[in-house]
Amino acid sequence: EAGVVQSPRYKIIEKKQPVAFWCNPISGHNTLYWYRQNLGQGPELLIRYENEEAVDDSQLPKDRFSAERLKGVDSTLKIQPAELGDSAVYLCASSLDLTGTGGEKAQYFGPGTRLLVL
Amino acid sequence: GEDVEQSLFLSVREGDSSVINCTYTDSSSTYLYWYKQEPGAGLQLLTYIFSNMDMKQDQRLTVLLNKKDKHLSLRIADTQTGDSAIYFCAESPHAGNNRKLIWGLGTSLAVNP
């Protein structure tokens, strides 16, 4: 079974340019996450989708960041315009969340996209 | 508030056991996870433990959970150079349908030949 797929793996852009990242979750996983990870830090949740609905976007800087998951499968995260401080690794993860509060919530991560803003 | 703490560095010799420790604050956590991140890679789920367990073993990995002290540890037996990576502890607070994981900063494990 294929894991979480992300593209591109690396991206170098100049500040003020737009950039987009793509994620294909594990087949059948209904929940998708976008994280940002800075060097020496743990991952920071940006947005979480359950199917096509964004259920937690409280940490997403909405002035420049946007995300979509139109058909409840693939997702795109966009930054426009990019700033120097956006340089980081952007990780996508997915999980199969059963209804209710029980059940393990293990998240499976893609390899990430390394963004460098010059 | 919710918080997860880990020591930042651990150095061991090849063949020795490694023990990576983690403390958390939310006593309602249902699941606790260990992830491994190799340089330039994403996070790989190693193992997880449900809060009603106190130990879980999976090949060279042993997870110990002390709920009273809110302490989680990951023991790697016969540590190999391929185990060199950053290990993240994460907890899943029991807050309704909240799927948010609370992450530690990671422990960098160096295995010396």
gemmi code that builds the backbone of each chain (N, CA, C; Angstrom):
import gemmi

chains = {
    "A": [
        ("GLU", (0.860, -1.201, 0.000), (0.000, 0.000, 0.000), (0.882, 1.232, 0.000)),
        ("ALA", (0.586, 2.195, -0.884), (1.386, 3.403, -0.975), (1.154, 4.251, 0.262)),
        ("GLY", (2.210, 4.967, 0.671), (2.088, 5.877, 1.798), (1.577, 7.228, 1.338)),
        ("VAL", (1.726, 8.215, 2.192), (1.341, 9.579, 1.858), (2.348, 10.128, 0.842)),
        ("VAL", (1.831, 10.694, -0.234), (2.684, 11.220, -1.293), (2.612, 12.739, -1.279)),
        ("GLN", (3.772, 13.362, -1.369), (3.828, 14.824, -1.421), (4.700, 15.257, -2.592)),
        ("SER", (4.338, 16.386, -3.172), (5.198, 16.987, -4.189), (5.043, 18.499, -4.158)),
        ("PRO", (6.089, 19.236, -4.540), (7.414, 18.709, -4.834), (8.157, 18.352, -3.557)),
        ("ARG", (9.300, 17.744, -3.652), (10.090, 17.442, -2.469), (10.884, 18.654, -2.015)),
        ("TYR", (11.274, 19.481, -2.961), (12.052, 20.673, -2.654), (11.532, 21.825, -3.504)),
        ("LYS", (11.582, 23.034, -2.903), (11.159, 24.210, -3.651), (11.967, 25.400, -3.158)),
        ("ILE", (12.553, 26.120, -4.106), (13.277, 27.357, -3.784), (12.607, 28.474, -4.551)),
        ("ILE", (12.179, 29.506, -3.831), (11.513, 30.638, -4.474), (12.032, 31.928, -3.874)),
        ("GLU", (11.764, 33.026, -4.565), (12.087, 34.338, -4.019), (10.897, 34.849, -3.214)),
        ("LYS", (11.193, 35.659, -2.242), (10.104, 36.195, -1.412), (9.117, 36.963, -2.291)),
        ("LYS", (7.883, 36.950, -1.847), (6.746, 37.569, -2.513), (6.181, 36.714, -3.641)),
        ("GLN", (6.848, 35.610, -3.979), (6.319, 34.709, -4.991), (5.308, 33.759, -4.363)),
        ("PRO", (4.387, 33.218, -5.164), (3.472, 32.201, -4.646), (4.104, 30.817, -4.727)),
        ("VAL", (3.587, 29.899, -3.902), (4.064, 28.516, -3.945), (2.906, 27.610, -3.528)),
        ("ALA", (2.895, 26.407, -4.087), (1.829, 25.452, -3.758), (2.431, 24.083, -3.513)),
        ("PHE", (1.842, 23.391, -2.550), (2.272, 22.037, -2.212), (1.073, 21.106, -2.395)),
        ("TRP", (1.376, 19.895, -2.814), (0.307, 18.926, -3.074), (0.493, 17.685, -2.214)),
        ("CYS", (-0.619, 17.091, -1.801), (-0.572, 15.906, -0.948), (-1.634, 14.909, -1.384)),
        ("ASN", (-1.240, 13.658, -1.484), (-2.177, 12.559, -1.720), (-2.115, 11.624, -0.516)),
        ("PRO", (-3.170, 11.547, 0.267), (-3.109, 10.747, 1.502), (-3.190, 9.249, 1.225)),
        ("ILE", (-3.038, 8.464, 2.258), (-3.200, 7.018, 2.148), (-4.644, 6.723, 1.761)),
        ("SER", (-4.816, 5.799, 0.834), (-6.145, 5.471, 0.339), (-7.079, 5.069, 1.479)),
        ("GLY", (-8.244, 5.730, 1.520), (-9.231, 5.403, 2.540), (-9.146, 6.243, 3.789)),
        ("HIS", (-8.054, 6.994, 3.939), (-7.925, 7.853, 5.129), (-8.801, 9.083, 4.964)),
        ("ASN", (-9.670, 9.319, 5.955), (-10.604, 10.424, 5.830), (-10.067, 11.734, 6.398)),
        ("THR", (-9.050, 11.660, 7.224), (-8.525, 12.868, 7.863), (-7.152, 13.209, 7.302)),
        ("LEU", (-6.979, 14.469, 6.967), (-5.723, 14.936, 6.377), (-5.231, 16.147, 7.157)),
        ("TYR", (-3.929, 16.202, 7.366), (-3.301, 17.267, 8.153), (-2.182, 17.912, 7.337)),
        ("TRP", (-2.049, 19.211, 7.498), (-0.867, 19.927, 7.031), (-0.131, 20.467, 8.259)),
        ("TYR", (1.167, 20.186, 8.301), (2.018, 20.666, 9.370), (3.159, 21.489, 8.777)),
        ("ARG", (3.694, 22.358, 9.600), (4.949, 23.047, 9.272), (5.964, 22.651, 10.337)),
        ("GLN", (7.180, 22.348, 9.892), (8.213, 21.972, 10.839), (9.448, 22.835, 10.598)),
        ("ASN", (9.806, 23.619, 11.585), (11.024, 24.400, 11.528), (12.178, 23.575, 12.089)),
        ("LEU", (13.374, 23.959, 11.729), (14.569, 23.220, 12.129), (14.657, 23.126, 13.654)),
        ("GLY", (14.832, 21.916, 14.155), (14.977, 21.724, 15.592), (13.680, 21.764, 16.371)),
        ("GLN", (12.574, 21.747, 15.660), (11.269, 21.808, 16.310), (10.433, 20.591, 15.953)),
        ("GLY", (9.366, 20.413, 16.739), (8.384, 19.422, 16.369), (7.446, 19.997, 15.331)),
        ("PRO", (6.580, 19.173, 14.762), (5.639, 19.687, 13.765), (4.571, 20.569, 14.407)),
        ("GLU", (4.169, 21.584, 13.667), (3.141, 22.535, 14.108), (1.947, 22.384, 13.170)),
        ("LEU", (0.788, 22.053, 13.736), (-0.391, 21.843, 12.907), (-0.852, 23.163, 12.287)),
        ("LEU", (-1.064, 23.131, 10.972), (-1.609, 24.292, 10.266), (-3.109, 24.130, 10.048)),
        ("ILE", (-3.518, 22.956, 9.565), (-4.921, 22.735, 9.252), (-5.207, 21.246, 9.262)),
        ("ARG", (-6.427, 20.917, 9.666), (-6.866, 19.517, 9.662), (-8.190, 19.422, 8.922)),
        ("TYR", (-8.285, 18.461, 8.017), (-9.515, 18.188, 7.277), (-10.109, 16.857, 7.727)),
        ("GLU", (-11.413, 16.848, 7.870), (-12.143, 15.582, 7.955), (-12.977, 15.511, 6.685)),
        ("ASN", (-12.614, 14.562, 5.836), (-13.159, 14.533, 4.474), (-12.839, 15.868, 3.806)),
        ("GLU", (-13.847, 16.582, 3.302), (-13.510, 17.833, 2.622), (-13.665, 19.052, 3.511)),
        ("GLU", (-14.015, 18.837, 4.778), (-14.273, 19.953, 5.680), (-13.041, 20.273, 6.526)),
        ("ALA", (-12.650, 21.550, 6.530), (-11.565, 22.006, 7.391), (-12.125, 22.175, 8.804)),
        ("VAL", (-11.739, 21.281, 9.721), (-12.324, 21.303, 11.065), (-11.443, 22.007, 12.080)),
        ("ASP", (-10.184, 22.259, 11.727), (-9.306, 23.003, 12.619), (-8.294, 23.753, 11.761)),
        ("ASP", (-8.517, 25.041, 11.591), (-7.558, 25.874, 10.856), (-7.116, 27.040, 11.713)),
        ("SER", (-7.179, 26.853, 13.028), (-6.888, 27.949, 13.944), (-5.434, 28.420, 13.870)),
        ("GLN", (-4.528, 27.560, 13.430), (-3.116, 27.924, 13.362), (-2.674, 28.317, 11.954)),
        ("LEU", (-3.603, 28.375, 11.030), (-3.256, 28.717, 9.649), (-3.230, 30.239, 9.493)),
        ("PRO", (-2.100, 30.814, 9.068), (-2.043, 32.274, 8.855), (-2.858, 32.651, 7.633)),
        ("LYS", (-4.078, 33.031, 7.853), (-5.032, 33.116, 6.750), (-4.781, 34.305, 5.820)),
        ("ASP", (-3.932, 35.220, 6.226), (-3.670, 36.342, 5.329), (-2.872, 35.908, 4.107)),
        ("ARG", (-2.081, 34.846, 4.247), (-1.252, 34.441, 3.111), (-1.348, 32.949, 2.785)),
        ("PHE", (-1.876, 32.168, 3.707), (-1.960, 30.726, 3.512), (-3.405, 30.342, 3.175)),
        ("SER", (-3.541, 29.380, 2.259), (-4.856, 28.816, 1.973), (-4.682, 27.340, 1.681)),
        ("ALA", (-5.739, 26.594, 1.887), (-5.689, 25.155, 1.613), (-7.040, 24.714, 1.104)),
        ("GLU", (-7.022, 23.620, 0.364), (-8.270, 23.044, -0.098), (-8.144, 21.538, -0.204)),
        ("ARG", (-9.293, 20.901, -0.072), (-9.375, 19.447, -0.218), (-10.738, 19.182, -0.835)),
        ("LEU", (-10.837, 19.490, -2.120), (-12.139, 19.617, -2.769), (-12.949, 18.320, -2.784)),
        ("LYS", (-12.359, 17.205, -3.079), (-13.125, 15.966, -3.196), (-12.853, 15.040, -2.012)),
        ("GLY", (-12.282, 15.592, -0.953), (-12.040, 14.786, 0.234), (-10.916, 13.789, 0.086)),
        ("VAL", (-10.052, 13.987, -0.930), (-8.911, 13.086, -1.102), (-7.632, 13.918, -1.106)),
        ("ASP", (-7.189, 14.343, -2.305), (-5.974, 15.148, -2.412), (-6.176, 16.517, -1.783)),
        ("SER", (-5.065, 17.126, -1.423), (-5.129, 18.470, -0.844), (-3.990, 19.314, -1.378)),
        ("THR", (-4.244, 20.626, -1.430), (-3.231, 21.588, -1.835), (-3.107, 22.658, -0.763)),
        ("LEU", (-1.886, 23.010, -0.425), (-1.601, 24.109, 0.487), (-0.867, 25.186, -0.302)),
        ("LYS", (-1.347, 26.415, -0.197), (-0.753, 27.507, -0.968), (-0.288, 28.627, -0.038)),
        ("ILE", (0.798, 29.257, -0.436), (1.281, 30.448, 0.252), (1.411, 31.546, -0.795)),
        ("GLN", (0.784, 32.695, -0.540), (0.860, 33.804, -1.481), (0.637, 35.117, -0.747)),
        ("PRO", (1.630, 35.976, -0.667), (3.003, 35.801, -1.131), (3.875, 35.172, -0.045)),
        ("ALA", (4.918, 34.480, -0.459), (5.807, 33.854, 0.521), (6.723, 34.886, 1.162)),
        ("GLU", (7.042, 34.660, 2.427), (7.972, 35.509, 3.162), (9.178, 34.672, 3.595)),
        ("LEU", (10.251, 35.350, 3.951), (11.475, 34.646, 4.343), (11.213, 33.659, 5.476)),
        ("GLY", (10.358, 34.058, 6.424), (10.067, 33.225, 7.586), (9.255, 31.986, 7.284)),
        ("ASP", (8.794, 31.847, 6.032), (8.032, 30.656, 5.652), (8.951, 29.486, 5.309)),
        ("SER", (10.246, 29.724, 5.241), (11.181, 28.629, 4.962), (11.054, 27.573, 6.054)),
        ("ALA", (10.735, 26.361, 5.660), (10.475, 25.279, 6.612), (10.209, 24.012, 5.803)),
        ("VAL", (9.927, 22.939, 6.516), (9.457, 21.711, 5.875), (7.951, 21.635, 6.089)),
        ("TYR", (7.210, 21.425, 5.014), (5.761, 21.314, 5.094), (5.385, 19.850, 4.953)),
        ("LEU", (4.785, 19.331, 6.012), (4.469, 17.912, 6.098), (2.966, 17.696, 5.964)),
        ("CYS", (2.627, 16.676, 5.221), (1.236, 16.244, 5.122), (1.120, 14.896, 5.830)),
        ("ALA", (0.027, 14.698, 6.518), (-0.214, 13.430, 7.202), (-1.670, 13.045, 7.003)),
        ("SER", (-1.952, 11.760, 7.147), (-3.346, 11.326, 7.072), (-3.606, 10.265, 8.127)),
        ("SER", (-4.868, 10.103, 8.454), (-5.260, 9.088, 9.419), (-6.672, 8.632, 9.107)),
        ("LEU", (-6.992, 7.448, 9.642), (-8.351, 6.933, 9.513), (-9.002, 7.122, 10.866)),
        ("ASP", (-9.874, 8.100, 10.971), (-10.506, 8.417, 12.241), (-11.911, 7.864, 12.258)),
        ("LEU", (-12.139, 6.957, 13.188), (-13.479, 6.400, 13.340), (-14.341, 7.375, 14.115)),
        ("THR", (-15.627, 7.265, 13.973), (-16.524, 8.179, 14.680), (-16.422, 7.947, 16.178)),
        ("GLY", (-16.738, 8.995, 16.921), (-16.653, 8.894, 18.365), (-15.278, 9.292, 18.864)),
        ("THR", (-15.081, 9.223, 20.117), (-13.838, 9.708, 20.708), (-12.820, 8.604, 20.917)),
        ("GLY", (-13.211, 7.392, 20.727), (-12.240, 6.306, 20.924), (-11.458, 6.025, 19.671)),
        ("GLY", (-10.637, 5.032, 19.728), (-9.855, 4.649, 18.559), (-8.527, 5.353, 18.497)),
        ("GLU", (-7.507, 4.616, 18.093), (-6.195, 5.238, 18.008), (-6.164, 6.211, 16.849)),
        ("LYS", (-5.370, 7.231, 16.991), (-5.402, 8.341, 16.045), (-4.061, 8.489, 15.365)),
        ("ALA", (-3.400, 7.377, 15.098), (-2.070, 7.448, 14.518), (-2.105, 8.174, 13.188)),
        ("GLN", (-1.199, 9.093, 13.034), (-1.071, 9.851, 11.805), (0.144, 9.339, 11.030)),
        ("TYR", (-0.031, 9.214, 9.731), (1.018, 8.713, 8.860), (1.475, 9.856, 7.966)),
        ("PHE", (2.768, 10.082, 7.969), (3.328, 11.270, 7.340), (3.937, 10.985, 5.977)),
        ("GLY", (3.862, 11.995, 5.120), (4.603, 11.978, 3.876), (6.029, 12.455, 4.112)),
        ("PRO", (6.850, 12.487, 3.059), (8.260, 12.863, 3.198), (8.472, 14.355, 3.388)),
        ("GLY", (7.442, 15.153, 3.108), (7.568, 16.589, 3.297), (8.064, 17.318, 2.067)),
        ("THR", (7.772, 18.613, 2.046), (8.321, 19.518, 1.029), (9.195, 20.535, 1.748)),
        ("ARG", (10.462, 20.589, 1.337), (11.386, 21.562, 1.932), (11.310, 22.857, 1.139)),
        ("LEU", (10.863, 23.912, 1.800), (10.728, 25.209, 1.141), (11.814, 26.149, 1.613)),
        ("LEU", (12.483, 26.771, 0.653), (13.464, 27.808, 0.961), (13.033, 29.084, 0.259)),
        ("VAL", (12.824, 30.111, 1.047), (12.426, 31.408, 0.499), (13.625, 32.337, 0.585)),
        ("LEU", (14.046, 32.859, -0.574), (15.239, 33.721, -0.635), (14.872, 35.200, -0.713)),
    ],
    "B": [
        ("GLY", (-1.565, 24.068, 30.832), (-1.921, 23.682, 29.476), (-1.261, 22.386, 29.083)),
        ("GLU", (-1.484, 21.961, 27.882), (-0.905, 20.720, 27.408), (0.546, 20.941, 27.026)),
        ("ASP", (1.410, 20.002, 27.413), (2.826, 20.141, 27.123), (3.466, 18.769, 27.124)),
        ("VAL", (4.456, 18.593, 26.234), (5.221, 17.359, 26.171), (6.691, 17.748, 26.189)),
        ("GLU", (7.460, 17.126, 27.072), (8.876, 17.469, 27.196), (9.751, 16.248, 26.987)),
        ("GLN", (10.869, 16.487, 26.302), (11.850, 15.441, 26.047), (13.241, 16.044, 26.223)),
        ("SER", (14.191, 15.197, 26.590), (15.573, 15.651, 26.568), (15.994, 15.780, 25.105)),
        ("LEU", (16.901, 16.706, 24.825), (17.196, 17.033, 23.433), (18.178, 16.076, 22.776)),
        ("PHE", (19.105, 15.523, 23.556), (20.157, 14.709, 22.952), (20.394, 13.437, 23.758)),
        ("LEU", (20.793, 12.378, 23.040), (21.200, 11.135, 23.670), (22.268, 10.512, 22.788)),
        ("SER", (23.361, 10.070, 23.395), (24.429, 9.424, 22.644), (24.699, 8.058, 23.262)),
        ("VAL", (24.730, 7.021, 22.422), (24.977, 5.657, 22.903), (25.962, 4.978, 21.968)),
        ("ARG", (26.529, 3.878, 22.470), (27.409, 3.075, 21.626), (26.605, 1.982, 20.927)),
        ("GLU", (27.046, 1.649, 19.741), (26.388, 0.601, 18.981), (26.339, -0.684, 19.805)),
        ("GLY", (25.155, -1.319, 19.837), (24.986, -2.555, 20.595), (24.410, -2.344, 21.984)),
        ("ASP", (24.553, -1.109, 22.511), (23.958, -0.808, 23.815), (22.462, -0.565, 23.659)),
        ("SER", (21.773, -0.467, 24.798), (20.357, -0.083, 24.786), (20.248, 1.435, 24.890)),
        ("SER", (19.237, 1.975, 24.220), (18.944, 3.408, 24.308), (17.616, 3.563, 25.034)),
        ("VAL", (17.526, 4.544, 25.898), (16.251, 4.852, 26.548), (15.959, 6.334, 26.360)),
        ("ILE", (14.878, 6.607, 25.675), (14.458, 7.986, 25.407), (13.231, 8.267, 26.259)),
        ("ASN", (13.288, 9.345, 27.002), (12.230, 9.659, 27.963), (11.375, 10.833, 27.517)),
        ("CYS", (10.147, 10.829, 28.012), (9.168, 11.862, 27.650), (8.231, 12.056, 28.833)),
        ("THR", (7.918, 13.302, 29.142), (6.898, 13.582, 30.150), (5.802, 14.423, 29.521)),
        ("TYR", (4.588, 14.215, 29.978), (3.453, 14.941, 29.417), (2.596, 15.445, 30.564)),
        ("THR", (1.698, 16.365, 30.255), (0.941, 17.001, 31.334), (-0.531, 16.619, 31.364)),
        ("ASP", (-1.076, 16.184, 30.211), (-2.517, 15.957, 30.158), (-2.848, 14.551, 30.634)),
        ("SER", (-3.411, 14.448, 31.816), (-3.693, 13.134, 32.390), (-4.826, 12.419, 31.660)),
        ("SER", (-5.548, 13.143, 30.806), (-6.654, 12.505, 30.089), (-6.211, 11.902, 28.763)),
        ("SER", (-4.920, 11.956, 28.474), (-4.451, 11.438, 27.183), (-4.835, 9.986, 27.002)),
        ("THR", (-5.308, 9.685, 25.808), (-5.750, 8.319, 25.534), (-4.661, 7.496, 24.876)),
        ("TYR", (-3.946, 8.098, 23.921), (-2.874, 7.401, 23.220), (-1.605, 8.238, 23.279)),
        ("LEU", (-0.483, 7.541, 23.329), (0.817, 8.208, 23.280), (1.645, 7.526, 22.208)),
        ("TYR", (2.378, 8.344, 21.457), (3.034, 7.869, 20.250), (4.527, 8.151, 20.281)),
        ("TRP", (5.257, 7.280, 19.566), (6.657, 7.566, 19.272), (6.836, 7.577, 17.763)),
        ("TYR", (7.431, 8.676, 17.276), (7.755, 8.812, 15.868), (9.262, 8.950, 15.718)),
        ("LYS", (9.759, 8.503, 14.574), (11.185, 8.608, 14.241), (11.327, 9.463, 12.994)),
        ("GLN", (12.282, 10.381, 13.020), (12.529, 11.207, 11.843), (14.014, 11.159, 11.500)),
        ("GLU", (14.307, 10.581, 10.333), (15.678, 10.551, 9.831), (15.937, 11.830, 9.049)),
        ("PRO", (17.212, 12.200, 8.878), (17.528, 13.459, 8.179), (16.862, 13.543, 6.820)),
        ("GLY", (16.184, 14.647, 6.575), (15.569, 14.884, 5.283), (14.321, 14.072, 5.009)),
        ("ALA", (13.802, 13.402, 6.022), (12.633, 12.541, 5.813), (11.458, 13.016, 6.649)),
        ("GLY", (10.297, 12.468, 6.360), (9.121, 12.756, 7.158), (9.153, 11.962, 8.451)),
        ("LEU", (8.078, 12.028, 9.209), (8.004, 11.313, 10.487), (7.430, 9.927, 10.276)),
        ("GLN", (8.120, 8.949, 10.823), (7.705, 7.552, 10.695), (7.120, 7.088, 12.027)),
        ("LEU", (5.892, 6.604, 12.010), (5.293, 6.085, 13.235), (6.019, 4.810, 13.645)),
        ("LEU", (6.568, 4.825, 14.857), (7.274, 3.640, 15.364), (6.324, 2.734, 16.137)),
        ("THR", (5.634, 3.329, 17.081), (4.753, 2.558, 17.938), (3.860, 3.510, 18.714)),
        ("TYR", (2.812, 2.971, 19.304), (1.962, 3.777, 20.169), (1.436, 2.885, 21.284)),
        ("ILE", (0.980, 3.512, 22.346), (0.476, 2.764, 23.486), (-0.815, 3.406, 23.963)),
        ("PHE", (-1.781, 2.580, 24.300), (-3.037, 3.055, 24.837), (-2.851, 3.309, 26.319)),
        ("SER", (-3.570, 4.270, 26.846), (-3.310, 4.733, 28.216), (-3.677, 3.723, 29.297)),
        ("ASN", (-4.397, 2.654, 28.933), (-4.705, 1.654, 29.960), (-3.670, 0.537, 30.006)),
        ("MET", (-2.609, 0.699, 29.215), (-1.499, -0.250, 29.221), (-0.319, 0.372, 29.939)),
        ("ASP", (0.556, -0.466, 30.478), (1.773, 0.095, 31.058), (3.027, -0.339, 30.313)),
        ("MET", (2.884, -1.283, 29.391), (4.037, -1.703, 28.616), (3.564, -2.256, 27.264)),
        ("LYS", (4.409, -2.003, 26.273), (4.159, -2.593, 24.954), (5.510, -2.928, 24.342)),
        ("GLN", (5.632, -4.134, 23.810), (6.906, -4.531, 23.211), (6.690, -4.896, 21.747)),
        ("ASP", (7.620, -4.442, 20.927), (7.547, -4.723, 19.497), (8.971, -4.897, 19.005)),
        ("GLN", (9.408, -6.132, 18.888), (10.763, -6.476, 18.453), (11.788, -5.782, 19.352)),
        ("ARG", (12.598, -4.876, 18.813), (13.633, -4.246, 19.648), (13.105, -3.069, 20.472)),
        ("LEU", (11.849, -2.714, 20.256), (11.285, -1.544, 20.920), (10.434, -1.954, 22.120)),
        ("THR", (10.638, -1.255, 23.234), (9.790, -1.445, 24.406), (9.321, -0.071, 24.867)),
        ("VAL", (8.011, 0.082, 24.995), (7.434, 1.329, 25.488), (6.936, 1.088, 26.900)),
        ("LEU", (7.318, 1.962, 27.806), (6.844, 1.912, 29.181), (6.053, 3.173, 29.480)),
        ("LEU", (4.899, 3.001, 30.103), (4.056, 4.138, 30.450), (3.774, 4.129, 31.939)),
        ("ASN", (4.104, 5.221, 32.596), (3.794, 5.422, 34.011), (2.769, 6.556, 34.081)),
        ("LYS", (1.501, 6.177, 34.188), (0.436, 7.187, 34.154), (0.462, 8.080, 35.378)),
        ("LYS", (0.849, 7.509, 36.490), (0.864, 8.292, 37.734), (1.845, 9.454, 37.617)),
        ("ASP", (3.027, 9.159, 37.041), (4.042, 10.190, 36.888), (3.966, 10.888, 35.533)),
        ("LYS", (3.044, 10.460, 34.684), (2.910, 11.000, 33.323), (4.258, 10.919, 32.595)),
        ("HIS", (4.817, 9.741, 32.596), (6.141, 9.516, 32.036), (6.065, 8.362, 31.037)),
        ("LEU", (6.632, 8.609, 29.892), (6.664, 7.634, 28.805), (8.118, 7.417, 28.403)),
        ("SER", (8.495, 6.184, 28.147), (9.851, 5.945, 27.675), (9.851, 4.971, 26.511)),
        ("LEU", (10.874, 5.109, 25.683), (11.081, 4.217, 24.550), (12.456, 3.609, 24.709)),
        ("ARG", (12.493, 2.293, 24.814), (13.767, 1.599, 24.922), (14.043, 0.890, 23.602)),
        ("ILE", (15.243, 1.120, 23.069), (15.677, 0.446, 21.851), (16.798, -0.507, 22.240)),
        ("ALA", (16.557, -1.796, 22.097), (17.580, -2.787, 22.433), (18.552, -2.923, 21.266)),
        ("ASP", (19.823, -3.238, 21.616), (20.837, -3.500, 20.581), (20.834, -2.375, 19.536)),
        ("THR", (21.063, -1.163, 19.995), (20.966, 0.002, 19.128), (21.977, -0.075, 17.998)),
        ("GLN", (21.515, 0.216, 16.792), (22.338, 0.179, 15.586), (22.545, 1.594, 15.036)),
        ("THR", (23.552, 1.737, 14.165), (23.808, 3.070, 13.597), (22.600, 3.566, 12.804)),
        ("GLY", (21.825, 2.651, 12.257), (20.614, 3.048, 11.529), (19.519, 3.596, 12.421)),
        ("ASP", (19.695, 3.460, 13.716), (18.714, 4.032, 14.647), (18.982, 5.510, 14.915)),
        ("SER", (20.100, 6.030, 14.419), (20.412, 7.454, 14.593), (19.339, 8.285, 13.903)),
        ("ALA", (18.662, 9.114, 14.667), (17.541, 9.905, 14.151), (17.034, 10.794, 15.283)),
        ("ILE", (15.990, 11.538, 14.988), (15.298, 12.298, 16.027), (14.014, 11.552, 16.368)),
        ("TYR", (13.773, 11.380, 17.648), (12.603, 10.637, 18.109), (11.638, 11.611, 18.793)),
        ("PHE", (10.413, 11.631, 18.295), (9.389, 12.520, 18.829), (8.355, 11.727, 19.625)),
        ("CYS", (8.042, 12.265, 20.774), (6.945, 11.769, 21.592), (5.731, 12.656, 21.317)),
        ("ALA", (4.546, 12.072, 21.259), (3.333, 12.870, 21.049), (2.197, 12.256, 21.849)),
        ("GLU", (1.336, 13.123, 22.361), (0.184, 12.624, 23.106), (-1.097, 13.072, 22.420)),
        ("SER", (-2.132, 12.285, 22.641), (-3.434, 12.579, 22.069), (-4.396, 12.849, 23.221)),
        ("PRO", (-4.628, 14.125, 23.548), (-5.520, 14.432, 24.666), (-6.938, 13.970, 24.397)),
        ("HIS", (-7.606, 13.556, 25.454), (-8.987, 13.079, 25.303), (-9.905, 14.269, 25.451)),
        ("ALA", (-10.128, 14.960, 24.333), (-10.957, 16.168, 24.380), (-11.986, 16.080, 23.278)),
        ("GLY", (-13.070, 15.380, 23.536), (-14.106, 15.242, 22.526), (-13.543, 14.612, 21.281)),
        ("ASN", (-13.856, 15.197, 20.139), (-13.365, 14.672, 18.879), (-12.072, 15.332, 18.440)),
        ("ASN", (-11.401, 15.975, 19.366), (-10.154, 16.645, 19.025), (-9.115, 15.629, 18.581)),
        ("ARG", (-8.623, 15.773, 17.359), (-7.608, 14.860, 16.856), (-6.221, 15.459, 16.955)),
        ("LYS", (-6.072, 16.565, 17.653), (-4.797, 17.266, 17.684), (-3.814, 16.486, 18.525)),
        ("LEU", (-2.621, 16.287, 17.991), (-1.537, 15.687, 18.752), (-0.684, 16.797, 19.354)),
        ("ILE", (-0.230, 16.587, 20.558), (0.695, 17.500, 21.220), (2.080, 16.881, 21.126)),
        ("TRP", (3.018, 17.618, 20.522), (4.330, 17.065, 20.201), (5.412, 17.584, 21.118)),
        ("GLY", (6.369, 16.728, 21.421), (7.611, 17.181, 22.049), (8.530, 17.762, 20.992)),
        ("LEU", (9.676, 18.297, 21.433), (10.625, 18.897, 20.502), (11.548, 17.875, 19.854)),
        ("GLY", (11.495, 16.630, 20.341), (12.311, 15.588, 19.748), (13.620, 15.368, 20.489)),
        ("THR", (14.057, 14.120, 20.526), (15.348, 13.733, 21.105), (16.236, 13.243, 19.981)),
        ("SER", (17.384, 13.870, 19.842), (18.310, 13.468, 18.787), (19.200, 12.347, 19.320)),
        ("LEU", (19.070, 11.170, 18.723), (19.842, 9.994, 19.147), (21.041, 9.816, 18.228)),
        ("ALA", (22.216, 9.812, 18.808), (23.445, 9.557, 18.050), (24.001, 8.205, 18.477)),
        ("VAL", (24.237, 7.338, 17.513), (24.758, 5.997, 17.795), (26.197, 5.949, 17.290)),
        ("ASN", (27.109, 5.734, 18.193), (28.537, 5.727, 17.849), (29.026, 4.306, 17.638)),
        ("PRO", (29.764, 4.065, 16.542), (30.245, 2.699, 16.258), (31.325, 2.265, 17.244)),
    ],
}
model = gemmi.Model(1)
for chain_id, residues in chains.items():
    chain = gemmi.Chain(chain_id)
    for i, (resn, *xyz) in enumerate(residues, 1):
        res = gemmi.Residue()
        res.name, res.seqid = resn, gemmi.SeqId(i, " ")
        for name, pos in zip(("N", "CA", "C"), xyz):
            atom = gemmi.Atom()
            atom.name, atom.element = name, gemmi.Element(name[0])
            atom.pos, atom.b_iso = gemmi.Position(*pos), 0.0
            res.add_atom(atom)
        chain.add_residue(res)
    model.add_chain(chain)
structure = gemmi.Structure()
structure.add_model(model)
structure.setup_entities()
